[in-house]
Each structure stands twice: as C-alpha cells, then as structure tokens.
Amino acid sequence: MTALLDLVLESHGTLERWRKFNAIDVNLSMHGSHWTRKGWDGVFKNVQLKAQTKEQRTCYTHFTEEGVQSIYEPDRVRLETIDGKLIEERVHPRKAFEGHTLQTTWDRLHLAYFTGYALWNYLNTPFMFVTESAKAEEIDPVSDQGTVRRRLKITFPEKVGTHCPDQIFHVDENGLITRLDYTTLVAGGAQAAHYMSEYKNIQGIMVPTKRRAFRRNPDETLNTESVLVGIDISAIVLT
C-alpha cells in the first residue's frame, strides 16, 4: 500500500473497523441529466438500499415501483417481488451494454445493473481498494478550483463491477476523498468528475452524504451547466 492509501483508510475510519460490518443500509435520492437521458427521470426518490461489504451485492427496495426489489451481483442482476419471487433476470449483464452510446435508453435490468454496481462502489470506498485487491498508486497532485490536492490512482481487477478499470481519487488535507474521475464505459464512455462532500461519522466510518457528478471535457475542464448525477444520502446504518 502507498502512504497516501494508508492515510485515506485511516481517515475514513480504518480497515480494521470497516471489517467489523457486513452491510450498509441507506436512504437515498438521485437526480440529474443522466437519468433523464436513459429514460428513468424521477424514479429514485427516497429509496432504500442495502450494500454488502464483504461481497459485491446490493439490493434496492421498491425499485422503480412499489413491490419490486432489484438484486445486483457482478455476473447476474434480477428483479424480484419483495417476498423473493423472480420477475426477470439477466446473466452476464454487462454484455447487454455493448454498442450503447450516450443517448441509448435503458430497460429496468440495465438500470438495476448500473445503479447496483455504482452504489456498491461508492458505499464501499475506500475500503474496497484493499478488500478487492486493487492496485494503488499515488500520482501527481493537481489544482482543482484553486485547491491543490493529492491524487490516488486505483486500478481495479476484472472481477470488480465498476465504471472503468482505472480511476483517480482526489484527497484533501484531512485524508478524505473529495473527487473521483472516471469514464462510464456502460454509458457510452461519458467522462465524469464526481464530487463528494458533507461527510458524516457513522459508527466510526466517514461517509459522504452529498455527491455531484459533472461531465469532464477532453481538456479536463468541467461542464457545470447541469448535474449528470446527484445523490443525497441519509438514514445510514452499518450492521
């Protein structure tokens, strides 16, 4: 591990403490132009999500409609009734995005896969860097909106469902992650700068409760005219 990764793990609550938990439950709302473009504007208002910490698995309650839950795992995504009866499923769900562009609309299983892996990543960061055997490397710092921050490049192994293999995390002076840069391969290759703020201490683990993602231009400037994805998280419990 790098010294910067050590600092990040310590600042977010320590890997030792994180390993005591099996799941994180949150209430969340999501908005932004991404959901509109994909045909799902307004469906993520005050929804419940459980993300496992020891395996890549998430479950949304009342997914897109009352009485339906979505289950994400890297090689399978499915919709069920609340009492567990299968509605529909897709094996090897990432293959279903092949040929997609930024404008391609999604069906419910596309949506379940994307929101499943994305929130699993977000809620397990930064501890997934170690638990999923990713490679960490400190790279040159950069100035963002007048503030110079250190950066951590994480390369994820193929087994991890995520936006793209190589992602860059910006770290503030307290060791907290404030920004994530990535390419959303399943959404036509959109490049994003994803900001995290309003951290809360939840049972000794630091969790950002506000997330805002903006389009990154080819010259690395940001298109802040509209929010790609906005996420507001509340009612967080670790079990």
C-alpha positions in Angstrom: 0.0 0.0 0.0 1.1 3.6 -0.6 1.4 6.1 2.2 -1.5 8.1 0.7 -3.7 5.0 0.7 -2.8 4.4 4.3 -3.8 7.9 5.1 -7.1 7.6 3.3 -8.0 4.3 5.0 -7.2 5.8 8.4 -9.1 9.0 7.8 -12.3 7.1 6.6 -12.4 5.0 9.8 -9.7 2.3 9.4 -9.9 -1.0 7.6 -10.0 -2.8 10.9 -13.2 -1.1 12.0 -14.8 -1.5 8.5 -14.2 -5.2 8.6 -16.5 -5.5 11.6 -19.5 -4.7 9.4 -21.4 -6.8 6.9 -23.7 -4.3 5.3 -24.5 -0.6 5.0 -28.2 0.5 4.7 -29.0 3.9 3.4 -32.0 6.0 2.3 -31.1 8.0 -0.9 -32.5 10.1 -3.7 -30.9 10.6 -7.1 -31.5 13.1 -9.9 -29.6 14.5 -12.9 -29.5 14.6 -16.7 -28.1 11.0 -16.8 -31.4 9.5 -15.6 -33.4 11.7 -18.0 -31.3 10.6 -20.9 -31.6 6.9 -20.0 -35.4 7.2 -19.7 -35.7 7.0 -15.9 -36.1 10.5 -14.7 -37.6 10.8 -11.2 -37.6 7.1 -10.2 -35.0 7.4 -7.4 -36.8 9.5 -4.8 -36.4 8.4 -1.2 -35.5 4.8 -1.9 -33.9 2.2 0.3 -30.6 0.4 -0.5 -28.6 -2.3 1.3 -25.0 -2.8 0.1 -22.9 -5.7 1.3 -19.4 -5.0 2.5 -17.9 -8.5 2.1 -19.3 -9.3 -1.3 -20.3 -7.4 -4.4 -24.1 -7.3 -3.8 -26.7 -4.6 -3.5 -30.5 -4.7 -3.0 -32.9 -1.8 -3.7 -36.3 -1.9 -2.1 -39.3 -0.7 -4.3 -37.1 -0.4 -7.4 -38.9 1.8 -10.0 -42.2 0.8 -8.5 -43.8 -0.5 -5.3 -43.4 -4.1 -4.5 -40.3 -4.7 -6.7 -36.7 -5.1 -5.5 -33.5 -5.3 -7.5 -30.6 -7.5 -6.7 -27.2 -6.7 -8.2 -24.2 -9.2 -8.4 -21.4 -8.8 -10.9 -22.5 -11.7 -13.1 -26.2 -11.6 -12.5 -28.9 -8.9 -12.0 -32.5 -9.7 -11.2 -35.8 -8.2 -10.2 -37.9 -9.9 -7.6 -41.1 -9.3 -5.6 -40.5 -8.2 -2.1 -41.1 -11.8 -0.9 -38.4 -13.1 -3.3 -40.3 -14.3 -6.3 -38.3 -13.9 -9.6 -39.8 -11.3 -12.0 -36.9 -11.2 -14.6 -33.1 -11.6 -14.6 -30.1 -11.1 -16.8 -26.9 -13.2 -16.6 -23.6 -11.5 -17.6 -25.5 -8.2 -17.5 -22.5 -6.0 -18.6 -22.6 -7.6 -22.1 -26.1 -6.0 -22.5 -24.4 -2.6 -22.8 -22.3 -3.4 -25.8 -22.8 -0.9 -28.6 -24.5 1.6 -26.3 -24.0 5.4 -26.8 -24.7 8.3 -24.5 -28.2 8.5 -25.9 -29.2 4.8 -25.6 -32.1 4.3 -23.3 -32.1 1.6 -20.7 -34.5 -1.1 -19.7 -35.1 -2.0 -16.0 -32.3 -4.6 -15.9 -29.8 -2.1 -17.4 -30.8 0.3 -14.7 -30.5 -2.3 -12.0 -27.0 -3.3 -13.0 -25.7 0.3 -13.3 -27.2 1.5 -10.0 -26.2 -1.7 -8.3 -22.6 -1.6 -9.1 -22.2 2.2 -8.9 -23.6 2.5 -5.4 -21.8 -0.6 -4.2 -18.6 1.1 -5.3 -19.5 4.4 -3.7 -20.5 3.0 -0.3 -17.6 0.6 -0.1 -15.0 3.3 -1.0 -12.1 3.4 0.1 -12.1 0.0 1.8 -12.8 -1.8 -1.5 -9.3 -0.7 -2.7 -7.9 -3.3 -0.3 -10.6 -5.9 0.1 -11.0 -6.3 -3.7 -7.2 -6.4 -4.3 -7.0 -3.3 -6.4 -3.7 -1.7 -7.2 -3.0 1.8 -5.7 -0.5 4.4 -6.9 0.0 8.0 -5.9 0.2 10.3 -8.9 1.0 14.0 -9.3 -1.2 16.4 -7.4 -3.4 18.8 -9.3 -5.2 22.1 -8.6 -9.0 21.9 -8.6 -11.0 25.1 -8.1 -7.9 26.8 -6.6 -7.0 24.0 -4.2 -4.1 21.6 -4.8 -4.9 18.0 -3.8 -3.0 14.7 -3.8 -4.3 12.0 -6.1 -4.6 8.2 -5.8 -4.9 6.2 -9.0 -6.7 2.9 -8.4 -6.7 0.1 -10.9 -9.4 -2.4 -10.3 -9.2 -6.1 -11.2 -11.6 -7.5 -13.8 -13.7 -9.2 -11.1 -15.0 -5.9 -9.8 -18.1 -4.4 -11.4 -17.2 -0.7 -11.7 -17.2 2.3 -14.1 -13.8 1.6 -15.6 -10.6 -0.2 -14.6 -8.5 3.0 -13.9 -10.0 5.7 -11.6 -8.4 8.7 -9.9 -9.4 9.8 -6.4 -8.6 13.3 -5.2 -7.7 13.5 -1.5 -8.0 16.6 0.8 -5.6 17.6 3.6 -7.6 15.5 6.1 -7.3 12.3 4.0 -10.9 12.4 2.8 -11.8 11.7 -0.8 -13.3 14.8 -2.4 -13.4 13.9 -6.1 -13.4 10.8 -8.3 -12.5 10.9 -12.1 -13.7 8.0 -14.3 -15.1 7.0 -17.7 -18.5 5.4 -17.6 -18.0 2.6 -20.1 -21.5 1.3 -19.9 -23.0 4.7 -20.7 -21.2 5.3 -24.0 -17.9 6.4 -22.5 -19.0 9.5 -20.7 -16.2 11.1 -18.7 -17.1 12.3 -15.3 -15.8 14.3 -12.3 -17.7 13.1 -9.3 -17.5 15.3 -6.1 -18.1 14.1 -2.6 -18.9 16.3 0.4 -20.9 16.6 3.6 -19.2 13.7 5.3 -20.8 12.2 8.4 -19.3 10.0 11.1 -21.4 6.8 11.0 -20.3 4.4 13.8 -16.7 5.4 13.3 -16.8 5.4 9.5 -16.8 8.6 7.5 -19.5 8.6 4.8 -20.1 11.4 2.2 -23.8 12.2 2.1 -23.7 14.5 -1.0 -22.4 13.5 -4.4 -22.5 15.5 -7.6 -21.1 14.3 -10.9 -20.3 16.6 -13.9 -19.2 15.9 -17.4 -15.4 16.2 -17.9 -14.4 17.8 -21.2 -11.4 16.4 -23.3 -9.2 19.2 -21.9 -10.1 18.1 -18.3 -12.3 21.2 -17.7 -15.8 20.6 -16.3 -19.2 21.2 -17.8 -21.1 22.5 -14.8 -24.1 23.7 -16.7 -26.0 20.6 -15.5 -25.5 17.8 -13.0 -25.0 14.4 -14.6 -25.8 12.5 -11.4 -26.8 14.0 -8.0 -27.0 11.7 -5.0 -28.2 12.6 -1.5 -27.8 10.0 1.2 -29.5 9.9 4.6 -30.5 7.4 7.4 -27.2 5.5 7.2 -26.8 2.4 9.3 -23.9 -0.1 9.4 -24.6 -3.6 10.6 
